[in-house]
Amino acid sequence: MSIQLELHDIQGTVLRNRPMPYYGAYILFQIDNAEDARTLVRRLIPYVTSAEEWEHPAENAWINIVFSFEGLRKMGLSEEILAGFPQEFKEGMAARKNFLGDLGESDPEHWDLPHGRTGFHVGLLVMAGSEELRNQKIEIGHHVVSELTGVKTVARLDVGVPPTMREHFGYLDGLSRPFIEGEGGAPLPGQGDPVKAGEFVLGYVNELGVVATGPGPEEFWKNGTYIAVRKIGQKVAAFRKYLADQAPTSEGQEYVAAKMMGRWRSGCPLALSPEKDNPDLVWDKQRNNAFAYYDDDLDGKKTPVGCHIRRVNPRDGLKDSIVDARIHRLLRRGAAYGPLLPEGAEEDGIDRGIMIAFINANPGRQFEFVQSQWVNDGDFVSQGSRTDPIVGRRDMADDYVFPDKPIRRKLTGLPDYTATRGGEHVFLPGLRGLRWLVENCK
């Protein structure tokens, strides 16, 4: 039976794609006065774009609103409702550092982006098709806050996807995402069967066959979701040096980079072109994601079982295992921040990296499971303690192996060329939920 998502009530970033290229920003606010905070949200609601408007908004720029757990408390939400939220959301991401592997350089004591316990209470996610439109939307937020002494801006991080669509390590980004039941249209080749809407939006049946719900009255939580936001700093010169240490030629370096990611840096998947890059394939939506693992590459000879894309989305590669990959799917939105590092340059001390938003209806079963069990552990693919070669922790293991000719290849001494620089579990209500908040909190 088909379902009908209430697209008019779902904040747009949940279901719809962003413009490419795009300009965005994360604006974080601290609440010192609940009434001022409710006034802030009330004034911003008219600027929030729904999923219904997402494909053809009135203008090519929009705002979405999120809250940390502490932010909802500061808004005046009752303790009874607050107690019903998932434990991961209530604790906050910084308190989950041991489970998530945010240790060493990634420890929250080194984070430069506020989280729920250090002042991040309300956040605006601004997206636009141009820098000018983005700045216009940001000015709306600043203007509203300037009149409210009980709310102050604590951070701003500009992000975006450049015309090349490449992040700082040189990989083309944003090629794969799950198709959600009820979103409209039909899946593209490689997206597989539609994923139940309740995996990403509260109020709908999930892959376990039950309706995903939230605390308090339905009008507060229905059509809302959770987002695990992560700021990941990238040491670009260190990454380039490691590739150069593994291969003397540019072709060899591209090969190693592809084997770590599972795609060539052009975006071409190893599953479809394992021996050499084929950039022409990337822009064909009927082909660039049309692959699976079970029948053709279960042992990872094309796409290594321990590579990044196979860890975060195993597709059908775990078909005969005890793990149901469909209950751990994530909807990922990634955007770069900071200036590009010129080729051949040394680290210049400028902050650069990627800001990632993982949309999920169950923070523990989805984001935290993937981060702890698939990114930072290799048991599920018979890799022991080996972690993700791109973003995994290095205190457990610092090597990576993949099938090669004539024998398998082992990379050793993987450096920490990424580090967590901020993160939080946030709640993104539906439009009706936003209105309920400002009308019912005290």
C-alpha positions in Angstrom: 0.0 0.0 0.0 1.4 3.4 -1.0 1.7 6.1 1.6 1.3 9.8 1.3 3.9 11.9 3.0 2.7 15.3 4.4 5.2 17.2 2.4 3.7 20.6 3.2 4.5 19.9 6.9 8.0 18.4 6.6 10.9 20.8 6.6 12.5 20.7 3.2 16.0 19.6 3.9 14.7 16.1 4.9 13.5 14.9 1.5 14.7 17.1 -1.3 18.0 17.6 -2.9 19.9 20.9 -2.6 20.8 23.1 -5.6 24.2 22.2 -7.1 26.4 24.1 -6.7 25.0 25.8 -3.5 25.9 28.2 -0.8 24.9 27.6 2.8 25.5 28.4 6.4 25.0 27.0 9.9 24.0 29.7 12.3 23.9 28.7 16.0 22.1 30.6 18.7 22.2 30.5 22.5 19.0 30.9 24.5 19.1 33.0 27.6 15.4 33.9 27.8 12.6 31.4 26.8 10.1 34.1 25.7 12.6 35.7 23.4 13.5 32.3 21.9 9.8 31.6 21.2 9.5 35.0 19.6 12.6 34.1 17.4 11.0 30.9 16.2 7.6 32.5 15.7 9.1 35.2 13.4 11.2 32.7 11.5 8.5 30.2 10.7 7.3 32.1 7.6 10.7 31.7 6.1 11.0 27.9 6.6 10.6 26.0 3.3 8.7 22.7 3.3 9.4 19.6 1.3 6.4 20.4 -0.8 8.1 23.7 -2.0 11.6 22.3 -2.1 11.8 21.5 -5.8 10.3 24.8 -6.9 10.6 27.3 -4.0 9.3 30.8 -4.4 13.0 31.9 -4.3 16.2 30.0 -4.6 17.1 30.3 -0.9 15.5 28.9 2.3 15.9 28.3 6.0 15.3 25.3 8.2 15.3 25.3 12.1 16.7 22.7 14.5 17.1 22.4 18.2 19.5 20.7 20.6 18.0 18.9 23.6 19.2 21.7 25.8 17.6 24.1 23.4 14.2 22.5 23.7 14.6 22.7 27.5 15.5 26.4 27.2 12.4 26.9 25.0 10.3 25.8 28.0 9.3 22.3 26.8 8.0 20.3 29.8 10.3 17.9 31.6 7.7 15.1 31.0 8.0 15.5 27.2 11.8 16.0 27.4 12.2 12.7 29.2 10.6 10.8 26.3 13.3 11.7 23.8 16.0 9.1 22.8 18.9 8.7 25.2 21.4 9.7 22.5 19.6 13.0 21.9 19.2 13.7 25.6 22.9 13.1 26.4 24.2 15.1 23.4 27.0 14.0 21.0 29.9 15.3 23.2 28.8 13.0 26.0 28.8 10.0 23.6 32.5 10.5 22.7 33.8 7.1 23.9 31.1 5.2 22.0 31.5 7.3 18.8 35.3 7.3 18.9 35.7 11.0 19.3 39.0 10.7 21.2 42.5 12.2 20.9 42.4 15.1 18.5 38.6 14.5 18.0 37.8 14.9 21.7 35.1 17.4 22.4 37.6 19.4 24.5 39.2 20.4 21.2 35.9 21.2 19.3 35.6 24.7 18.0 31.9 24.5 17.2 29.5 24.8 20.2 27.3 21.9 21.1 24.2 21.5 23.4 26.2 21.8 26.6 28.2 24.8 25.5 25.6 27.2 24.1 24.2 25.6 20.9 20.4 25.7 21.5 18.8 26.7 18.2 20.3 26.4 14.7 19.4 27.8 11.3 20.4 25.8 8.3 20.5 28.2 5.4 20.8 27.1 1.8 20.8 29.1 -1.4 21.7 29.0 -5.1 24.0 32.0 -4.8 26.2 33.7 -2.2 24.0 36.8 -2.4 20.8 35.0 -1.6 22.4 33.1 1.2 23.6 36.3 2.8 20.1 37.8 2.5 18.6 34.8 4.4 21.3 35.1 7.1 20.5 38.8 7.5 16.9 37.8 8.3 18.1 35.7 11.2 20.5 38.4 12.4 17.8 41.1 12.2 15.4 39.0 14.3 18.0 38.2 16.9 19.2 41.8 17.1 15.9 42.8 18.6 15.9 40.0 21.2 18.3 40.4 24.1 17.6 36.9 25.3 19.0 35.1 22.2 22.5 35.6 20.9 24.5 34.2 18.0 27.3 32.0 19.1 28.7 30.6 15.8 28.4 30.8 12.1 30.0 28.4 9.6 29.7 29.0 5.9 29.5 25.9 3.8 28.8 24.9 0.2 29.3 22.7 -2.8 31.5 24.3 -5.4 30.9 24.0 -9.2 33.4 21.1 -9.2 31.2 19.3 -6.6 34.5 18.1 -5.0 35.3 18.1 -1.3 38.8 19.0 0.0 40.3 15.5 -0.5 39.3 15.8 -4.2 36.3 13.3 -4.2 33.1 14.2 -6.0 30.4 14.2 -3.4 26.7 13.6 -3.1 26.1 10.9 -5.7 24.2 8.3 -3.6 21.2 8.5 -1.3 18.3 6.2 -0.4 14.9 6.5 -2.1 12.2 7.1 0.5 8.8 5.6 0.2 6.3 8.3 -0.5 8.7 11.0 -1.6 7.4 10.9 -5.2 8.8 9.7 -8.5 10.7 6.4 -8.9 14.0 5.1 -7.6 17.1 5.5 -9.8 19.1 2.4 -10.7 21.1 1.4 -7.7 18.9 3.0 -5.1 17.2 -0.4 -4.5 13.7 -0.8 -3.1 12.2 2.3 -1.4 13.2 2.6 2.2 10.2 3.0 4.6 9.6 6.6 5.4 9.7 6.0 9.2 13.4 5.5 8.9 13.7 9.2 8.2 10.5 10.9 9.3 8.5 10.5 12.5 4.9 9.5 12.1 5.3 6.8 9.5 6.0 3.0 9.4 9.7 2.1 9.6 11.7 -1.0 8.4 10.8 -2.7 11.7 7.1 -2.5 10.8 6.1 0.0 13.5 5.3 3.7 13.4 8.3 5.9 14.4 7.1 8.2 17.1 8.3 11.0 19.4 7.5 12.3 22.9 4.5 14.4 23.7 1.5 15.1 21.5 1.6 13.9 17.9 1.2 17.5 16.5 4.6 18.2 18.1 6.7 15.4 16.7 4.9 14.2 13.6 6.8 15.0 10.4 9.9 15.8 12.5 13.3 14.0 12.4 16.7 13.9 14.0 19.9 15.1 12.4 23.4 14.1 13.6 25.5 17.1 12.7 29.3 16.5 12.4 32.0 19.1 11.7 35.0 17.1 10.3 38.3 18.9 9.9 40.5 17.7 7.0 44.3 17.7 6.8 44.6 18.0 3.1 48.4 18.1 2.8 48.7 15.0 5.0 46.2 13.1 2.9 48.0 14.0 -0.3 51.4 13.1 1.2 50.1 9.7 2.2 48.9 9.0 -1.3 52.2 10.1 -2.7 54.0 7.8 -0.2 52.0 4.9 -1.5 52.5 5.4 -5.2 55.1 7.3 -7.2 52.7 8.3 -10.1 49.5 10.4 -10.2 47.8 7.4 -11.7 48.9 5.2 -8.9 47.8 7.7 -6.3 44.4 7.9 -7.9 44.1 4.1 -7.7 45.0 4.1 -4.0 42.5 6.9 -3.3 39.8 5.0 -5.2 40.5 1.8 -3.3 40.1 3.6 0.0 36.8 5.4 -1.0 35.2 2.8 -3.3 34.9 5.4 -6.0 37.5 7.1 -8.2 37.8 10.7 -7.1 35.8 11.7 -10.2 32.9 9.9 -8.6 33.0 6.9 -10.9 32.4 3.7 -8.9 35.0 0.9 -8.8 32.1 -1.5 -9.1 31.5 -0.4 -12.7 35.1 0.5 -13.7 37.5 -1.2 -11.4 40.7 -0.9 -13.5 40.6 2.7 -14.6 38.6 5.9 -14.1 35.7 6.6 -16.4 34.5 10.2 -15.6 31.9 10.1 -18.4 29.9 7.5 -16.3 29.5 9.9 -13.4 27.0 12.3 -15.0 24.7 9.5 -16.2 22.1 9.1 -13.4 20.9 5.8 -14.9 24.4 4.3 -14.5 26.5 6.1 -11.9 25.0 4.3 -8.9 23.7 1.2 -10.6 25.6 -1.5 -8.8 25.4 -4.0 -6.0 27.8 -6.5 -4.3 26.2 -9.8 -3.5 26.1 -11.4 -7.0 29.1 -9.7 -8.6 31.6 -8.6 -5.9 30.9 -10.2 -2.6 34.6 -10.7 -1.8 35.4 -7.1 -2.7 37.8 -7.6 -5.5 36.4 -4.6 -7.3 35.1 -2.5 -4.4 37.0 -3.5 -1.2 34.7 -4.6 1.7 36.5 -2.2 4.0 36.4 0.9 1.8 34.4 3.9 2.9 31.3 3.7 0.7 30.9 0.0 1.4 31.0 0.6 5.2 28.5 3.4 5.3 26.2 1.7 2.8 26.8 -2.0 2.5 23.9 -2.4 0.0 23.2 -6.1 -0.4 26.8 -7.1 0.7 25.5 -8.3 4.1 22.6 -10.2 2.6 23.5 -13.6 4.2 24.6 -12.1 7.5 22.7 -11.5 10.7 22.7 -7.7 10.0 19.8 -6.1 8.2 21.4 -3.1 6.5 18.1 -1.5 5.8 17.5 -0.6 9.4 20.8 1.3 9.5 20.3 3.6 6.5 21.2 7.3 6.7 20.2 10.2 4.5 23.5 12.2 4.2 24.0 15.9 3.4 27.6 16.9 3.1 29.1 20.4 2.4 32.7 21.7 2.4 33.9 24.6 4.5 37.1 26.6 4.3 39.2 27.6 1.2 40.8 25.0 -1.0 44.4 24.2 -0.3 46.5 24.7 -3.5 48.1 21.7 -5.0 51.5 21.0 -3.6 51.0 23.4 -0.7 51.8 22.6 2.9 49.2 22.8 5.7 48.6 26.6 6.2 46.7 26.5 9.5 43.4 27.5 7.9 40.4 25.6 9.1 38.9 23.5 6.3 36.9 20.3 6.1 33.4 19.0 5.6 30.1 19.6 7.5 27.9 16.5 7.4 24.2 16.2 8.4 23.0 12.6 8.8 19.1 12.6 8.8 17.6 9.7 10.7 14.5 8.9 12.8 16.4 6.8 15.4 19.8 8.2 16.4 21.0 5.1 18.2 19.9 2.5 15.6 21.0 4.6 12.6 23.8 7.2 13.0 25.4 5.9 16.2 25.3 2.3 15.0 26.9 3.1 11.7 29.6 5.3 13.3 30.5 2.9 16.0 30.1 -0.5 14.3 30.7 0.1 10.6 33.0 3.2 10.5 35.1 2.4 13.6 35.1 -1.4 13.7 35.7 -3.9 11.0 34.2 -7.1 12.4 31.1 -6.9 10.3 33.2 -7.3 7.1 35.8 -9.7 8.7 38.3 -6.8 9.0 38.9 -7.2 12.7 39.7 -3.8 14.3 40.5 -2.1 11.0 38.5 1.1 10.7 37.3 3.3 7.8 40.4 4.3 5.8 39.0 7.8 5.2 37.3 8.9 8.4 37.9 6.1 10.9 39.7 6.4 14.3 43.4 5.3 14.2 43.9 4.3 17.9 42.4 0.9 17.2 44.3 0.1 13.9 46.2 2.1 11.3 46.3 -0.3 8.4 44.1 -1.1 5.4 44.0 -4.1 3.1 42.4 -4.7 -0.3 42.6 -7.3 -3.0 45.0 -6.4 -5.8 47.1 -8.1 -8.5 49.1 -10.3 -8.2 48.5 -10.3 -4.4 46.5 -8.3 -1.9 47.9 -5.0 -0.9 48.3 -3.6 2.6 48.6 0.0 3.5 50.2 0.8 6.8 50.6 3.8 9.0 47.3 5.5 8.0 47.6 9.0 9.6 44.8 11.0 11.3 44.0 13.2 8.4 40.5 13.9 9.7 39.4 15.0 13.2 36.0 15.8 14.6 35.7 19.6 15.3 32.1 19.7 16.4 28.9 17.7 16.6 25.4 17.4 18.0 22.2 15.4 17.8 19.5 17.9 16.9 15.7 17.7 16.4 14.1 19.2 13.4 10.3 19.5 13.9 7.7 19.7 11.2 6.1 23.1 10.5 3.1 22.2 12.7 5.6 21.1 15.4 7.3 24.5 15.3 4.0 26.3 15.7 3.1 23.9 18.6 6.4 24.8 20.3 5.9 28.5 20.4 2.2 28.2 21.4 2.6 25.5 24.2 6.0 26.0 25.8 6.1 28.1 29.0 
